[in-house]
Amino acid sequence: MQIESLLTKAVRKRETLLADAATNCCRLFNGAGDGVPGLTIDRYGDYILMQYFDEGLAPATGDILAAITRVIPLLPERPLGILLKKRLKPDDTRDIASAMKSVVLEGAEPPGGYCVRQNGILAAVDLVGGQSTGIFLDMREVRDRLAGYYRSSDTMLNLFSYTGLFSVHAVRNGITGAVNVDLSKGVLERAKENYRLNGLKVDERDFIYGDSLEWTRRFTKKGKNFTLVIFDPPTFSRNRRRTFSTKKNFQGSLDLLNGLVEDGFVLTSVNSYSITRDEYLSFHPKGWELEFIANESSDFTHGGNPYLKAGLWRIKNS
């Protein structure tokens, strides 16, 4: 495995992004797209996070770490720590949290509440626990494109809001306000923290715990109207009342949004190789006009079809 030469080539391709003052987190190495299937390497400010999606990479850990050390001069600053997370299915599925916990290979572990910067906004990230760090690096370019559609009169609904970064970006860039809905109280607390980090007022009414589709129905019954809706659901999720599958439920869910937007926009997203671009487009109601479609950010290099399809759609019901 010529990991050093592959990593050097990958980092050099990202020189412009690494010099961007508005963003200090990105993907440095993206698996098969950069030459090693199952391996990703991300920069989070002062820290590097390696992730294995293939158990066969474990014996090469020393070589990969050595390669990272040798390409450090190409980075804006020397990292304070290099971490490894194994994204493999654990033998004991009852203890997934422990199995997914990152280990420090070199340097120090990030402090609690560590923050990075993306699109000019701050985001608290957890590089140690769980699968997701709290920020989706692949959405950077989607947010950049979306910024041109913000209006000062807009009120945004952020469904499946996760840590609220779409909302933070929108409010910081001019819209009036945003309502965040998610089925996890934990991520809503993290969303509030991201608001505070960016100097935004935290109004408890803007953070709603519950099922996003159920709240869509409630808002419609109340005659609530939004000028921008973010619909970025997980590929698959389950709660006590329902199971959501992009393949089965995405199209029907979009029909619900017609009652929430009279004259505005909806950003929809699917995150799956198994759903083609044409299939994604076919999910949307007739009469919705496509403004743009985007894929994962350019640092997520790939040799085939992109997994992310994110489109901004114009709705005119008035």
ChimeraX attribute file (.defattr): number of C-alpha atoms within 10 A of each C-alpha:
attribute: neighborCount
match mode: 1-to-1
recipient: residues
	/A:1	10
	/A:2	11
	/A:3	18
	/A:4	18
	/A:5	11
	/A:6	15
	/A:7	23
	/A:8	18
	/A:9	15
	/A:10	20
	/A:11	21
	/A:12	15
	/A:13	15
	/A:14	18
	/A:15	14
	/A:16	9
	/A:17	19
	/A:18	21
	/A:19	12
	/A:20	14
	/A:21	11
	/A:22	14
	/A:23	19
	/A:24	21
	/A:25	23
	/A:26	25
	/A:27	25
	/A:28	29
	/A:29	26
	/A:30	21
	/A:31	19
	/A:32	15
	/A:33	17
	/A:34	22
	/A:35	19
	/A:36	17
	/A:37	14
	/A:38	16
	/A:39	21
	/A:40	21
	/A:41	22
	/A:42	20
	/A:43	21
	/A:44	24
	/A:45	19
	/A:46	18
	/A:47	21
	/A:48	25
	/A:49	22
	/A:50	24
	/A:51	22
	/A:52	20
	/A:53	16
	/A:54	13
	/A:55	12
	/A:56	9
	/A:57	16
	/A:58	11
	/A:59	9
	/A:60	12
	/A:61	14
	/A:62	11
	/A:63	14
	/A:64	21
	/A:65	18
	/A:66	13
	/A:67	18
	/A:68	19
	/A:69	15
	/A:70	13
	/A:71	17
	/A:72	14
	/A:73	10
	/A:74	14
	/A:75	16
	/A:76	14
	/A:77	11
	/A:78	15
	/A:79	18
	/A:80	14
	/A:81	16
	/A:82	25
	/A:83	24
	/A:84	22
	/A:85	22
	/A:86	21
	/A:87	20
	/A:88	14
	/A:89	12
	/A:90	14
	/A:91	9
	/A:92	8
	/A:93	9
	/A:94	9
	/A:95	10
	/A:96	16
	/A:97	12
	/A:98	11
	/A:99	20
	/A:100	21
	/A:101	17
	/A:102	23
	/A:103	17
	/A:104	16
	/A:105	16
	/A:106	15
	/A:107	12
	/A:108	13
	/A:109	17
	/A:110	20
	/A:111	10
	/A:112	11
	/A:113	12
	/A:114	15
	/A:115	19
	/A:116	20
	/A:117	18
	/A:118	24
	/A:119	18
	/A:120	17
	/A:121	19
	/A:122	23
	/A:123	26
	/A:124	20
	/A:125	21
	/A:126	19
	/A:127	25
	/A:128	21
	/A:129	16
	/A:130	17
	/A:131	18
	/A:132	12
	/A:133	15
	/A:134	19
	/A:135	20
	/A:136	14
	/A:137	19
	/A:138	17
	/A:139	18
	/A:140	19
	/A:141	16
	/A:142	21
	/A:143	16
	/A:144	14
	/A:145	13
	/A:146	16
	/A:147	15
	/A:148	9
	/A:149	14
	/A:150	19
	/A:151	16
	/A:152	12
	/A:153	11
	/A:154	19
	/A:155	21
	/A:156	25
	/A:157	25
	/A:158	26
	/A:159	23
	/A:160	21
	/A:161	26
	/A:162	26
	/A:163	28
	/A:164	29
	/A:165	23
	/A:166	20
	/A:167	24
	/A:168	25
	/A:169	22
	/A:170	24
	/A:171	22
	/A:172	16
	/A:173	16
	/A:174	14
	/A:175	21
	/A:176	15
	/A:177	19
	/A:178	22
	/A:179	20
	/A:180	25
	/A:181	25
	/A:182	23
	/A:183	17
	/A:184	16
	/A:185	15
	/A:186	12
	/A:187	17
	/A:188	22
	/A:189	15
	/A:190	20
	/A:191	25
	/A:192	21
	/A:193	19
	/A:194	24
	/A:195	25
	/A:196	15
	/A:197	15
	/A:198	16
	/A:199	12
	/A:200	15
	/A:201	10
	/A:202	14
	/A:203	10
	/A:204	9
	/A:205	8
	/A:206	16
	/A:207	21
	/A:208	19
	/A:209	16
	/A:210	14
	/A:211	17
	/A:212	21
	/A:213	18
	/A:214	10
	/A:215	16
	/A:216	19
	/A:217	15
	/A:218	12
	/A:219	16
	/A:220	16
	/A:221	11
	/A:222	9
	/A:223	10
	/A:224	12
	/A:225	19
	/A:226	21
	/A:227	20
	/A:228	28
	/A:229	24
	/A:230	20
	/A:231	22
	/A:232	18
	/A:233	21
	/A:234	15
	/A:235	15
	/A:236	12
	/A:237	11
	/A:238	9
	/A:239	9
	/A:240	5
	/A:241	6
	/A:242	10
	/A:243	11
	/A:244	17
	/A:245	14
	/A:246	21
	/A:247	16
	/A:248	11
	/A:249	14
	/A:250	21
	/A:251	16
	/A:252	13
	/A:253	18
	/A:254	17
	/A:255	13
	/A:256	15
	/A:257	22
	/A:258	17
	/A:259	18
	/A:260	24
	/A:261	22
	/A:262	16
	/A:263	15
	/A:264	18
	/A:265	24
	/A:266	27
	/A:267	21
	/A:268	20
	/A:269	23
	/A:270	24
	/A:271	18
	/A:272	15
	/A:273	13
	/A:274	10
	/A:275	16
	/A:276	16
	/A:277	18
	/A:278	8
	/A:279	11
	/A:280	19
	/A:281	16
	/A:282	11
	/A:283	17
	/A:284	19
	/A:285	15
	/A:286	9
	/A:287	11
	/A:288	16
	/A:289	14
	/A:290	16
	/A:291	12
	/A:292	14
	/A:293	18
	/A:294	16
	/A:295	21
	/A:296	21
	/A:297	17
	/A:298	15
	/A:299	23
	/A:300	19
	/A:301	20
	/A:302	16
	/A:303	9
	/A:304	9
	/A:305	10
	/A:306	18
	/A:307	17
	/A:308	21
	/A:309	21
	/A:310	23
	/A:311	21
	/A:312	24
	/A:313	20
	/A:314	21
	/A:315	22
	/A:316	13
	/A:317	13
	/A:318	6
